[in-house]
């Protein structure tokens, strides 16, 4: 993944933000909509594109465009920064492939120790009972 190329491929659109804000909110387009075309990106390899397409299937359009919105703050510039951070973070987290788990067995000593502790606990409980008459 080449972040600098990806940053140049991002497209932004400013729209009017919803919610409280008084008269100012009706005049200013502070909400930012970010779009990133995953399939046409030159900053990603073919394998990365396929992986993102698979993992972000619910968040991208049919043509492979990732859409993000940010209207958290009143500043358009701050919203743009936040949208960029979210986009890069989303791409990085979804490109991460976790290591496969190797199944292991407990050692013989560990099994013996567990069974011995179990036996001791059982005897402790049994010794608390009243003796049979």
N, CA, C and O atoms as CSV, one atom per row, in Angstrom:
chain,resi,resn,atom,element,x,y,z
A,1,UNK,N,N,0.844,-1.177,0.000
A,1,UNK,CA,C,0.000,0.000,0.000
A,1,UNK,C,C,0.890,1.241,0.000
A,1,UNK,O,O,1.759,1.388,0.860
A,2,UNK,N,N,0.675,2.122,-0.954
A,2,UNK,CA,C,1.429,3.364,-1.049
A,2,UNK,C,C,0.515,4.517,-0.642
A,2,UNK,O,O,-0.346,4.940,-1.414
A,3,UNK,N,N,0.708,5.022,0.578
A,3,UNK,CA,C,-0.182,6.034,1.149
A,3,UNK,C,C,-0.171,7.339,0.375
A,3,UNK,O,O,-1.220,7.962,0.209
A,4,UNK,N,N,0.988,7.765,-0.101
A,4,UNK,CA,C,1.066,9.047,-0.795
A,4,UNK,C,C,0.257,9.035,-2.101
A,4,UNK,O,O,-0.377,10.030,-2.451
A,5,UNK,N,N,0.283,7.916,-2.810
A,5,UNK,CA,C,-0.505,7.800,-4.048
A,5,UNK,C,C,-1.992,7.776,-3.718
A,5,UNK,O,O,-2.804,8.403,-4.398
A,6,UNK,N,N,-2.333,7.045,-2.668
A,6,UNK,CA,C,-3.740,6.941,-2.260
A,6,UNK,C,C,-4.292,8.307,-1.873
A,6,UNK,O,O,-5.427,8.637,-2.219
A,7,UNK,N,N,-3.498,9.109,-1.154
A,7,UNK,CA,C,-3.954,10.444,-0.742
A,7,UNK,C,C,-4.268,11.331,-1.949
A,7,UNK,O,O,-5.173,12.164,-1.890
A,8,UNK,N,N,-3.523,11.152,-3.042
A,8,UNK,CA,C,-3.791,11.935,-4.250
A,8,UNK,C,C,-5.032,11.450,-4.987
A,8,UNK,O,O,-5.620,12.201,-5.765
A,9,UNK,N,N,-5.438,10.211,-4.753
A,9,UNK,CA,C,-6.595,9.632,-5.448
A,9,UNK,C,C,-7.919,9.888,-4.725
A,9,UNK,O,O,-8.985,9.612,-5.275
A,10,UNK,N,N,-7.862,10.406,-3.513
A,10,UNK,CA,C,-9.085,10.664,-2.748
A,10,UNK,C,C,-9.855,11.834,-3.355
A,10,UNK,O,O,-9.262,12.814,-3.808
A,11,UNK,N,N,-11.171,11.720,-3.358
A,11,UNK,CA,C,-12.027,12.794,-3.870
A,11,UNK,C,C,-12.921,13.266,-2.726
A,11,UNK,O,O,-13.447,12.465,-1.954
A,12,UNK,N,N,-13.078,14.580,-2.639
A,12,UNK,CA,C,-13.850,15.157,-1.546
A,12,UNK,C,C,-15.022,15.958,-2.089
A,12,UNK,O,O,-14.972,16.531,-3.177
A,13,UNK,N,N,-16.091,15.974,-1.275
A,13,UNK,CA,C,-17.260,16.772,-1.609
A,13,UNK,C,C,-17.780,17.357,-0.306
A,13,UNK,O,O,-17.989,16.622,0.659
A,14,UNK,N,N,-17.990,18.653,-0.263
A,14,UNK,CA,C,-18.506,19.304,0.942
A,14,UNK,C,C,-20.020,19.445,0.810
A,14,UNK,O,O,-20.528,19.915,-0.208
A,15,UNK,N,N,-20.734,19.027,1.864
A,15,UNK,CA,C,-22.194,19.107,1.874
A,15,UNK,C,C,-22.648,19.740,3.181
A,15,UNK,O,O,-21.869,19.868,4.125
A,16,UNK,N,N,-23.895,20.127,3.224
A,16,UNK,CA,C,-24.419,20.746,4.439
A,16,UNK,C,C,-24.598,19.679,5.510
A,16,UNK,O,O,-25.141,18.601,5.270
A,17,UNK,N,N,-24.130,20.017,6.673
A,17,UNK,CA,C,-24.199,19.097,7.799
A,17,UNK,C,C,-25.579,19.156,8.434
A,17,UNK,O,O,-26.231,20.199,8.407
A,18,UNK,N,N,-26.025,18.051,9.001
A,18,UNK,CA,C,-27.321,18.020,9.673
A,18,UNK,C,C,-27.125,18.287,11.159
A,18,UNK,O,O,-25.997,18.327,11.650
A,19,UNK,N,N,-28.211,18.466,11.856
A,19,UNK,CA,C,-28.144,18.633,13.299
A,19,UNK,C,C,-28.167,20.081,13.731
A,19,UNK,O,O,-28.398,20.983,12.926
A,20,UNK,N,N,-27.922,20.293,15.023
A,20,UNK,CA,C,-28.003,21.614,15.636
A,20,UNK,C,C,-26.879,22.505,15.149
A,20,UNK,O,O,-25.820,22.017,14.753
A,21,UNK,N,N,-27.103,23.802,15.178
A,21,UNK,CA,C,-26.072,24.748,14.774
A,21,UNK,C,C,-26.627,26.127,14.479
A,21,UNK,O,O,-25.871,27.052,14.186
A,22,UNK,N,N,-27.919,26.271,14.553
A,22,UNK,CA,C,-28.522,27.588,14.355
A,22,UNK,C,C,-28.498,28.028,12.909
A,22,UNK,O,O,-28.528,27.201,11.998
A,23,UNK,N,N,-28.445,29.340,12.696
A,23,UNK,CA,C,-28.482,29.899,11.347
A,23,UNK,C,C,-27.233,29.530,10.538
A,23,UNK,O,O,-27.294,29.375,9.318
A,24,UNK,N,N,-26.118,29.396,11.227
A,24,UNK,CA,C,-24.847,29.131,10.553
A,24,UNK,C,C,-24.878,27.821,9.751
A,24,UNK,O,O,-24.304,27.734,8.665
A,25,UNK,N,N,-25.554,26.809,10.300
A,25,UNK,CA,C,-25.563,25.486,9.668
A,25,UNK,C,C,-26.283,25.507,8.321
A,25,UNK,O,O,-26.025,24.662,7.464
A,26,UNK,N,N,-27.186,26.473,8.135
A,26,UNK,CA,C,-27.932,26.558,6.877
A,26,UNK,C,C,-27.135,27.211,5.757
A,26,UNK,O,O,-27.520,27.133,4.591
A,27,UNK,N,N,-26.022,27.855,6.107
A,27,UNK,CA,C,-25.233,28.586,5.113
A,27,UNK,C,C,-23.933,27.883,4.734
A,27,UNK,O,O,-23.416,28.087,3.635
A,28,UNK,N,N,-23.402,27.056,5.637
A,28,UNK,CA,C,-22.055,26.524,5.462
A,28,UNK,C,C,-22.077,25.016,5.196
A,28,UNK,O,O,-22.800,24.268,5.853
A,29,UNK,N,N,-21.281,24.590,4.230
A,29,UNK,CA,C,-21.145,23.161,3.934
A,29,UNK,C,C,-19.907,22.643,4.658
A,29,UNK,O,O,-18.801,22.674,4.118
A,30,UNK,N,N,-20.103,22.173,5.871
A,30,UNK,CA,C,-18.947,21.750,6.679
A,30,UNK,C,C,-18.751,20.238,6.691
A,30,UNK,O,O,-17.666,19.761,7.024
A,31,UNK,N,N,-19.766,19.490,6.342
A,31,UNK,CA,C,-19.650,18.037,6.308
A,31,UNK,C,C,-18.871,17.619,5.058
A,31,UNK,O,O,-19.080,18.170,3.978
A,32,UNK,N,N,-17.978,16.650,5.211
A,32,UNK,CA,C,-17.140,16.220,4.094
A,32,UNK,C,C,-17.470,14.774,3.730
A,32,UNK,O,O,-17.529,13.900,4.595
A,33,UNK,N,N,-17.684,14.541,2.437
A,33,UNK,CA,C,-17.896,13.189,1.921
A,33,UNK,C,C,-16.653,12.799,1.134
A,33,UNK,O,O,-16.281,13.473,0.174
A,34,UNK,N,N,-16.017,11.713,1.543
A,34,UNK,CA,C,-14.798,11.234,0.894
A,34,UNK,C,C,-15.133,10.018,0.056
A,34,UNK,O,O,-15.858,9.132,0.507
A,35,UNK,N,N,-14.614,9.969,-1.155
A,35,UNK,CA,C,-14.802,8.773,-1.984
A,35,UNK,C,C,-13.439,8.315,-2.497
A,35,UNK,O,O,-12.606,9.117,-2.920
A,36,UNK,N,N,-13.242,7.004,-2.445
A,36,UNK,CA,C,-11.975,6.403,-2.876
A,36,UNK,C,C,-12.294,5.190,-3.729
A,36,UNK,O,O,-12.896,4.226,-3.257
A,37,UNK,N,N,-11.883,5.247,-5.000
A,37,UNK,CA,C,-12.134,4.144,-5.928
A,37,UNK,C,C,-11.045,3.090,-5.738
A,37,UNK,O,O,-9.915,3.248,-6.200
A,38,UNK,N,N,-11.408,2.027,-5.057
A,38,UNK,CA,C,-10.454,0.969,-4.727
A,38,UNK,C,C,-9.956,0.263,-5.990
A,38,UNK,O,O,-8.762,-0.008,-6.120
A,39,UNK,N,N,-10.854,-0.032,-6.907
A,39,UNK,CA,C,-10.486,-0.832,-8.076
A,39,UNK,C,C,-9.599,-0.051,-9.071
A,39,UNK,O,O,-8.824,-0.666,-9.804
A,40,UNK,N,N,-9.700,1.276,-9.108
A,40,UNK,CA,C,-8.888,2.070,-10.037
A,40,UNK,C,C,-7.632,2.628,-9.387
A,40,UNK,O,O,-6.854,3.325,-10.038
A,41,UNK,N,N,-7.427,2.328,-8.113
A,41,UNK,CA,C,-6.293,2.877,-7.380
A,41,UNK,C,C,-4.969,2.310,-7.870
A,41,UNK,O,O,-4.851,1.113,-8.135
A,42,UNK,N,N,-3.978,3.184,-7.987
A,42,UNK,CA,C,-2.641,2.750,-8.389
A,42,UNK,C,C,-1.747,2.544,-7.175
A,42,UNK,O,O,-0.623,2.059,-7.303
A,43,UNK,N,N,-2.242,2.910,-6.001
A,43,UNK,CA,C,-1.471,2.759,-4.771
A,43,UNK,C,C,-1.646,1.400,-4.130
A,43,UNK,O,O,-1.035,1.113,-3.101
A,44,UNK,N,N,-2.478,0.557,-4.730
A,44,UNK,CA,C,-2.736,-0.785,-4.192
A,44,UNK,C,C,-2.396,-1.841,-5.238
A,44,UNK,O,O,-2.553,-1.614,-6.437
A,45,UNK,N,N,-1.926,-3.000,-4.768
A,45,UNK,CA,C,-1.662,-4.121,-5.680
A,45,UNK,C,C,-2.975,-4.841,-5.972
A,45,UNK,O,O,-3.984,-4.582,-5.316
A,46,UNK,N,N,-2.968,-5.743,-6.952
A,46,UNK,CA,C,-4.180,-6.490,-7.297
A,46,UNK,C,C,-4.677,-7.316,-6.112
A,46,UNK,O,O,-5.879,-7.402,-5.860
A,47,UNK,N,N,-3.725,-7.928,-5.385
A,47,UNK,CA,C,-4.100,-8.756,-4.230
A,47,UNK,C,C,-4.761,-7.904,-3.147
A,47,UNK,O,O,-5.755,-8.303,-2.539
A,48,UNK,N,N,-4.181,-6.712,-2.921
A,48,UNK,CA,C,-4.747,-5.810,-1.908
A,48,UNK,C,C,-6.140,-5.338,-2.312
A,48,UNK,O,O,-7.028,-5.227,-1.467
A,49,UNK,N,N,-6.332,-5.064,-3.588
A,49,UNK,CA,C,-7.644,-4.636,-4.079
A,49,UNK,C,C,-8.690,-5.725,-3.850
A,49,UNK,O,O,-9.800,-5.451,-3.394
A,50,UNK,N,N,-8.320,-6.964,-4.174
A,50,UNK,CA,C,-9.258,-8.073,-3.991
A,50,UNK,C,C,-9.582,-8.289,-2.513
A,50,UNK,O,O,-10.730,-8.545,-2.149
A,51,UNK,N,N,-8.553,-8.183,-1.669
A,51,UNK,CA,C,-8.744,-8.352,-0.232
A,51,UNK,C,C,-9.661,-7.271,0.327
A,51,UNK,O,O,-10.561,-7.564,1.114
A,52,UNK,N,N,-9.435,-6.014,-0.079
A,52,UNK,CA,C,-10.290,-4.916,0.375
A,52,UNK,C,C,-11.712,-5.075,-0.141
A,52,UNK,O,O,-12.679,-4.837,0.582
A,53,UNK,N,N,-11.823,-5.475,-1.385
A,53,UNK,CA,C,-13.157,-5.671,-1.978
A,53,UNK,C,C,-13.935,-6.731,-1.197
A,53,UNK,O,O,-15.147,-6.622,-1.011
A,54,UNK,N,N,-13.216,-7.754,-0.745
A,54,UNK,CA,C,-13.845,-8.843,-0.001
A,54,UNK,C,C,-14.204,-8.406,1.428
A,54,UNK,O,O,-15.317,-8.643,1.898
A,55,UNK,N,N,-13.245,-7.767,2.110
A,55,UNK,CA,C,-13.460,-7.401,3.507
A,55,UNK,C,C,-14.396,-6.205,3.689
A,55,UNK,O,O,-15.115,-6.126,4.684
A,56,UNK,N,N,-14.387,-5.286,2.739
A,56,UNK,CA,C,-15.226,-4.090,2.843
A,56,UNK,C,C,-16.483,-4.196,1.979
A,56,UNK,O,O,-17.029,-3.182,1.544
A,57,UNK,N,N,-16.930,-5.400,1.736
A,57,UNK,CA,C,-18.066,-5.625,0.840
A,57,UNK,C,C,-19.316,-4.843,1.255
A,57,UNK,O,O,-20.083,-4.400,0.401
A,58,UNK,N,N,-19.520,-4.675,2.560
A,58,UNK,CA,C,-20.717,-3.975,3.034
A,58,UNK,C,C,-20.546,-2.458,3.019
A,58,UNK,O,O,-21.528,-1.726,3.149
A,59,UNK,N,N,-19.313,-1.978,2.864
A,59,UNK,CA,C,-19.056,-0.536,2.953
A,59,UNK,C,C,-18.723,0.120,1.614
A,59,UNK,O,O,-18.552,1.338,1.548
A,60,UNK,N,N,-18.631,-0.677,0.548
A,60,UNK,CA,C,-18.311,-0.093,-0.759
A,60,UNK,C,C,-19.489,-0.268,-1.706
A,60,UNK,O,O,-20.367,-1.104,-1.492
A,61,UNK,N,N,-19.483,0.545,-2.761
A,61,UNK,CA,C,-20.555,0.475,-3.752
A,61,UNK,C,C,-20.301,-0.699,-4.707
A,61,UNK,O,O,-19.274,-1.373,-4.623
A,62,UNK,N,N,-21.232,-0.922,-5.591
A,62,UNK,CA,C,-21.111,-2.033,-6.548
A,62,UNK,C,C,-19.905,-1.877,-7.472
A,62,UNK,O,O,-19.323,-2.864,-7.922
A,63,UNK,N,N,-19.540,-0.630,-7.747
A,63,UNK,CA,C,-18.411,-0.396,-8.653
A,63,UNK,C,C,-17.081,-0.307,-7.915
A,63,UNK,O,O,-16.048,-0.038,-8.528
A,64,UNK,N,N,-17.099,-0.532,-6.602
A,64,UNK,CA,C,-15.864,-0.594,-5.829
A,64,UNK,C,C,-15.370,0.731,-5.287
A,64,UNK,O,O,-14.162,0.947,-5.188
A,65,UNK,N,N,-16.293,1.628,-4.930
A,65,UNK,CA,C,-15.917,2.927,-4.375
A,65,UNK,C,C,-16.234,2.945,-2.880
A,65,UNK,O,O,-17.366,2.689,-2.468
A,66,UNK,N,N,-15.224,3.250,-2.084
A,66,UNK,CA,C,-15.394,3.374,-0.637
A,66,UNK,C,C,-15.875,4.781,-0.335
A,66,UNK,O,O,-15.241,5.755,-0.743
A,67,UNK,N,N,-16.998,4.900,0.380
A,67,UNK,CA,C,-17.564,6.194,0.728
A,67,UNK,C,C,-17.501,6.384,2.235
A,67,UNK,O,O,-17.930,5.517,2.996
A,68,UNK,N,N,-16.964,7.525,2.663
A,68,UNK,CA,C,-16.905,7.878,4.080
A,68,UNK,C,C,-17.418,9.291,4.254
A,68,UNK,O,O,-17.218,10.145,3.390
A,69,UNK,N,N,-18.090,9.539,5.388
A,69,UNK,CA,C,-18.588,10.870,5.697
A,69,UNK,C,C,-18.049,11.310,7.037
A,69,UNK,O,O,-17.851,10.490,7.934
A,70,UNK,N,N,-17.811,12.596,7.178
A,70,UNK,CA,C,-17.385,13.134,8.458
A,70,UNK,C,C,-18.011,14.512,8.656
A,70,UNK,O,O,-17.745,15.446,7.901
A,71,UNK,N,N,-18.831,14.615,9.666
A,71,UNK,CA,C,-19.456,15.884,10.012
A,71,UNK,C,C,-19.331,16.126,11.499
A,71,UNK,O,O,-20.194,16.761,12.104
A,72,UNK,N,N,-18.263,15.625,12.090
A,72,UNK,CA,C,-18.095,15.679,13.551
A,72,UNK,C,C,-17.893,17.097,14.079
A,72,UNK,O,O,-18.414,17.458,15.134
A,73,UNK,N,N,-17.132,17.892,13.334
A,73,UNK,CA,C,-16.823,19.233,13.827
A,73,UNK,C,C,-17.492,20.279,12.936
A,73,UNK,O,O,-18.055,19.943,11.894
A,74,UNK,N,N,-17.428,21.545,13.348
A,74,UNK,CA,C,-17.993,22.634,12.555
A,74,UNK,C,C,-17.045,23.094,11.458
A,74,UNK,O,O,-17.450,23.823,10.552
A,75,UNK,N,N,-15.783,22.671,11.534
A,75,UNK,CA,C,-14.787,23.097,10.563
A,75,UNK,C,C,-14.684,22.093,9.419
A,75,UNK,O,O,-14.516,20.895,9.643
A,76,UNK,N,N,-14.787,22.595,8.201
A,76,UNK,CA,C,-14.670,21.733,7.022
A,76,UNK,C,C,-13.274,21.133,6.919
A,76,UNK,O,O,-13.113,19.967,6.559
A,77,UNK,N,N,-12.263,21.946,7.239
A,77,UNK,CA,C,-10.879,21.465,7.150
A,77,UNK,C,C,-10.623,20.341,8.154
A,77,UNK,O,O,-9.974,19.348,7.825
A,78,UNK,N,N,-11.127,20.498,9.362
A,78,UNK,CA,C,-10.951,19.464,10.398
A,78,UNK,C,C,-11.692,18.187,9.997
A,78,UNK,O,O,-11.184,17.083,10.194
A,79,UNK,N,N,-12.885,18.338,9.438
A,79,UNK,CA,C,-13.648,17.174,8.980
A,79,UNK,C,C,-12.921,16.451,7.860
A,79,UNK,O,O,-12.961,15.224,7.774
A,80,UNK,N,N,-12.249,17.223,6.992
A,80,UNK,CA,C,-11.483,16.619,5.891
A,80,UNK,C,C,-10.321,15.810,6.447
A,80,UNK,O,O,-10.067,14.695,5.993
A,81,UNK,N,N,-9.613,16.365,7.431
A,81,UNK,CA,C,-8.501,15.648,8.074
A,81,UNK,C,C,-8.980,14.360,8.721
A,81,UNK,O,O,-8.359,13.308,8.576
A,82,UNK,N,N,-10.109,14.458,9.449
A,82,UNK,CA,C,-10.663,13.269,10.120
A,82,UNK,C,C,-11.079,12.206,9.110
A,82,UNK,O,O,-10.868,11.015,9.341
A,83,UNK,N,N,-11.664,12.625,7.996
A,83,UNK,CA,C,-12.094,11.681,6.961
A,83,UNK,C,C,-10.888,10.968,6.354
A,83,UNK,O,O,-10.941,9.766,6.091
A,84,UNK,N,N,-9.793,11.716,6.129
A,84,UNK,CA,C,-8.574,11.110,5.576
A,84,UNK,C,C,-8.017,10.085,6.553
A,84,UNK,O,O,-7.656,8.977,6.156
A,85,UNK,N,N,-7.946,10.453,7.833
A,85,UNK,CA,C,-7.442,9.523,8.859
A,85,UNK,C,C,-8.271,8.250,8.897
A,85,UNK,O,O,-7.729,7.146,8.946
A,86,UNK,N,N,-9.595,8.411,8.873
A,86,UNK,CA,C,-10.488,7.245,8.916
A,86,UNK,C,C,-10.304,6.357,7.694
A,86,UNK,O,O,-10.308,5.131,7.804
A,87,UNK,N,N,-10.144,6.972,6.543
A,87,UNK,CA,C,-9.965,6.216,5.298
A,87,UNK,C,C,-8.681,5.389,5.353
A,87,UNK,O,O,-8.704,4.189,5.078
A,88,UNK,N,N,-7.575,6.016,5.703
A,88,UNK,CA,C,-6.282,5.315,5.763
A,88,UNK,C,C,-6.335,4.215,6.821
A,88,UNK,O,O,-5.838,3.110,6.606
A,89,UNK,N,N,-6.943,4.528,7.966
A,89,UNK,CA,C,-7.057,3.542,9.052
A,89,UNK,C,C,-7.904,2.352,8.605
A,89,UNK,O,O,-7.558,1.203,8.880
A,90,UNK,N,N,-9.006,2.623,7.922
A,90,UNK,CA,C,-9.889,1.561,7.422
A,90,UNK,C,C,-9.144,0.660,6.441
A,90,UNK,O,O,-9.258,-0.564,6.503
A,91,UNK,N,N,-8.391,1.263,5.549
A,91,UNK,CA,C,-7.641,0.480,4.553
A,91,UNK,C,C,-6.575,-0.366,5.243
A,91,UNK,O,O,-6.437,-1.554,4.951
A,92,UNK,N,N,-5.814,0.248,6.165
A,92,UNK,CA,C,-4.743,-0.488,6.849
A,92,UNK,C,C,-5.291,-1.655,7.667
A,92,UNK,O,O,-4.746,-2.757,7.613
A,93,UNK,N,N,-6.359,-1.422,8.420
A,93,UNK,CA,C,-6.897,-2.493,9.272
A,93,UNK,C,C,-7.457,-3.643,8.443
A,93,UNK,O,O,-7.388,-4.802,8.855
A,94,UNK,N,N,-8.007,-3.325,7.284
A,94,UNK,CA,C,-8.580,-4.387,6.452
A,94,UNK,C,C,-7.563,-5.084,5.563
A,94,UNK,O,O,-7.862,-6.128,4.983
A,95,UNK,N,N,-6.370,-4.522,5.450
A,95,UNK,CA,C,-5.306,-5.211,4.711
A,95,UNK,C,C,-4.512,-6.149,5.620
A,95,UNK,O,O,-3.738,-6.976,5.138
A,96,UNK,N,N,-4.702,-6.021,6.931
A,96,UNK,CA,C,-3.977,-6.854,7.888
A,96,UNK,C,C,-4.496,-8.286,7.840
A,96,UNK,O,O,-5.701,-8.522,7.923
A,97,UNK,N,N,-3.580,-9.236,7.704
A,97,UNK,CA,C,-3.954,-10.660,7.696
A,97,UNK,C,C,-3.394,-11.284,8.974
A,97,UNK,O,O,-2.178,-11.351,9.150
A,98,UNK,N,N,-4.278,-11.742,9.866
A,98,UNK,CA,C,-3.786,-12.338,11.114
A,98,UNK,C,C,-3.086,-13.668,10.857
A,98,UNK,O,O,-3.412,-14.390,9.915
A,99,UNK,N,N,-2.109,-13.975,11.726
A,99,UNK,CA,C,-1.385,-15.239,11.596
A,99,UNK,C,C,-2.313,-16.395,11.916
A,99,UNK,O,O,-3.194,-16.273,12.766
A,100,UNK,N,N,-2.118,-17.517,11.237
A,100,UNK,CA,C,-2.934,-18.695,11.515
A,100,UNK,C,C,-2.459,-19.336,12.801
A,100,UNK,O,O,-1.259,-19.409,13.066
A,101,UNK,N,N,-3.401,-19.796,13.591
A,101,UNK,CA,C,-3.092,-20.398,14.870
A,101,UNK,C,C,-2.605,-21.819,14.666
A,101,UNK,O,O,-3.193,-22.594,13.912
A,102,UNK,N,N,-1.510,-22.149,15.357
A,102,UNK,CA,C,-1.008,-23.518,15.323
A,102,UNK,C,C,-1.595,-24.244,16.520
A,102,UNK,O,O,-1.423,-23.814,17.660
A,103,UNK,N,N,-2.283,-25.338,16.263
A,103,UNK,CA,C,-2.882,-26.083,17.368
A,103,UNK,C,C,-1.790,-26.825,18.126
A,103,UNK,O,O,-0.904,-27.434,17.526
A,104,UNK,N,N,-1.866,-26.766,19.443
A,104,UNK,CA,C,-0.866,-27.425,20.283
A,104,UNK,C,C,-1.562,-28.275,21.335
A,104,UNK,O,O,-2.733,-28.067,21.652
A,105,UNK,N,N,-0.804,-29.251,21.875
A,105,UNK,CA,C,-1.321,-30.089,22.956
A,105,UNK,C,C,-0.596,-29.705,24.233
A,105,UNK,O,O,0.572,-29.318,24.186
A,106,UNK,N,N,-1.273,-29.805,25.379
A,106,UNK,CA,C,-0.562,-29.552,26.629
A,106,UNK,C,C,0.473,-30.656,26.872
A,106,UNK,O,O,0.282,-31.804,26.471
A,107,UNK,N,N,1.567,-30.284,27.534
A,107,UNK,CA,C,2.630,-31.266,27.786
A,107,UNK,C,C,2.146,-32.320,28.791
A,107,UNK,O,O,1.170,-32.106,29.510
A,108,UNK,N,N,2.848,-33.462,28.827
A,108,UNK,CA,C,2.464,-34.540,29.749
A,108,UNK,C,C,2.566,-34.066,31.188
A,108,UNK,O,O,1.733,-34.421,32.022
A,109,UNK,N,N,3.595,-33.256,31.486
A,109,UNK,CA,C,3.785,-32.737,32.842
A,109,UNK,C,C,2.618,-31.836,33.238
A,109,UNK,O,O,2.155,-31.886,34.377
A,110,UNK,N,N,2.137,-31.010,32.300
A,110,UNK,CA,C,1.019,-30.115,32.584
A,110,UNK,C,C,-0.259,-30.906,32.845
A,110,UNK,O,O,-1.031,-30.566,33.741
A,111,UNK,N,N,-0.483,-31.965,32.061
A,111,UNK,CA,C,-1.666,-32.812,32.254
A,111,UNK,C,C,-1.594,-33.493,33.611
A,111,UNK,O,O,-2.588,-33.527,34.337
A,112,UNK,N,N,-0.418,-34.043,33.972
A,112,UNK,CA,C,-0.233,-34.721,35.260
A,112,UNK,C,C,-0.464,-33.758,36.420
A,112,UNK,O,O,-1.120,-34.112,37.400
A,113,UNK,N,N,0.070,-32.545,36.314
A,113,UNK,CA,C,-0.074,-31.539,37.357
A,113,UNK,C,C,-1.552,-31.182,37.553
A,113,UNK,O,O,-2.019,-31.053,38.685
A,114,UNK,N,N,-2.285,-31.023,36.440
A,114,UNK,CA,C,-3.710,-30.691,36.516
A,114,UNK,C,C,-4.497,-31.800,37.204
A,114,UNK,O,O,-5.355,-31.533,38.046
A,115,UNK,N,N,-4.203,-33.037,36.844
A,115,UNK,CA,C,-4.924,-34.163,37.438
A,115,UNK,C,C,-4.578,-34.337,38.917
A,115,UNK,O,O,-5.445,-34.686,39.717
A,116,UNK,N,N,-3.307,-34.094,39.288
A,116,UNK,CA,C,-2.910,-34.166,40.698
A,116,UNK,C,C,-3.630,-33.106,41.520
A,116,UNK,O,O,-4.119,-33.391,42.613
A,117,UNK,N,N,-3.696,-31.885,40.998
A,117,UNK,CA,C,-4.412,-30.810,41.702
A,117,UNK,C,C,-5.890,-31.138,41.853
A,117,UNK,O,O,-6.508,-30.839,42.875
A,118,UNK,N,N,-6.441,-31.754,40.822
A,118,UNK,CA,C,-7.844,-32.153,40.846
A,118,UNK,C,C,-8.081,-33.201,41.942
A,118,UNK,O,O,-9.071,-33.147,42.672
A,119,UNK,N,N,-7.157,-34.141,42.034
A,119,UNK,CA,C,-7.255,-35.203,43.045
A,119,UNK,C,C,-7.159,-34.620,44.456
A,119,UNK,O,O,-7.930,-34.996,45.339
A,120,UNK,N,N,-6.211,-33.702,44.668
A,120,UNK,CA,C,-6.045,-33.058,45.977
A,120,UNK,C,C,-7.305,-32.319,46.378
A,120,UNK,O,O,-7.754,-32.413,47.520
A,121,UNK,N,N,-7.875,-31.585,45.438
A,121,UNK,CA,C,-9.086,-30.818,45.695
A,121,UNK,C,C,-10.242,-31.745,46.056
A,121,UNK,O,O,-11.039,-31.445,46.945
A,122,UNK,N,N,-10.323,-32.869,45.360
A,122,UNK,CA,C,-11.364,-33.860,45.615
A,122,UNK,C,C,-11.225,-34.437,47.018
A,122,UNK,O,O,-12.221,-34.591,47.725
A,123,UNK,N,N,-9.984,-34.763,47.434
A,123,UNK,CA,C,-9.753,-35.301,48.778
A,123,UNK,C,C,-10.104,-34.277,49.852
A,123,UNK,O,O,-10.687,-34.624,50.879
A,124,UNK,N,N,-9.753,-33.024,49.614
A,124,UNK,CA,C,-10.051,-31.953,50.567
A,124,UNK,C,C,-11.559,-31.878,50.790
A,124,UNK,O,O,-12.015,-31.754,51.927
A,125,UNK,N,N,-12.327,-31.951,49.716
A,125,UNK,CA,C,-13.783,-31.881,49.809
A,125,UNK,C,C,-14.339,-33.125,50.507
A,125,UNK,O,O,-15.251,-33.038,51.330
A,126,UNK,N,N,-13.764,-34.294,50.156
A,126,UNK,CA,C,-14.241,-35.558,50.739
A,126,UNK,C,C,-13.976,-35.593,52.253
A,126,UNK,O,O,-14.788,-36.134,53.003
A,127,UNK,N,N,-12.863,-35.031,52.707
A,127,UNK,CA,C,-12.522,-35.018,54.142
A,127,UNK,C,C,-13.423,-34.087,54.952
A,127,UNK,O,O,-13.454,-34.193,56.178
A,128,UNK,N,N,-14.122,-33.219,54.334
A,128,UNK,CA,C,-15.040,-32.320,55.043
A,128,UNK,C,C,-16.349,-32.998,55.393
A,128,UNK,O,O,-17.068,-32.539,56.280
A,129,UNK,N,N,-16.666,-34.083,54.708
A,129,UNK,CA,C,-17.941,-34.770,54.957
A,129,UNK,C,C,-17.930,-35.449,56.305
A,129,UNK,O,O,-16.875,-35.764,56.856
A,130,UNK,N,N,-19.112,-35.668,56.821
A,130,UNK,CA,C,-19.231,-36.413,58.071
A,130,UNK,C,C,-18.907,-37.878,57.798
A,130,UNK,O,O,-19.285,-38.414,56.756
A,131,UNK,N,N,-18.226,-38.513,58.707
A,131,UNK,CA,C,-17.890,-39.931,58.497
A,131,UNK,C,C,-19.173,-40.799,58.577
A,131,UNK,O,O,-20.106,-40.482,59.315
A,132,UNK,N,N,-19.188,-41.889,57.802
A,132,UNK,CA,C,-20.369,-42.773,57.839
A,132,UNK,C,C,-20.444,-43.532,59.165
A,132,UNK,O,O,-19.411,-43.923,59.709
A,133,UNK,N,N,-21.637,-43.742,59.683
A,133,UNK,CA,C,-21.823,-44.445,60.948
A,133,UNK,C,C,-22.005,-45.931,60.766
A,133,UNK,O,O,-22.174,-46.657,61.747
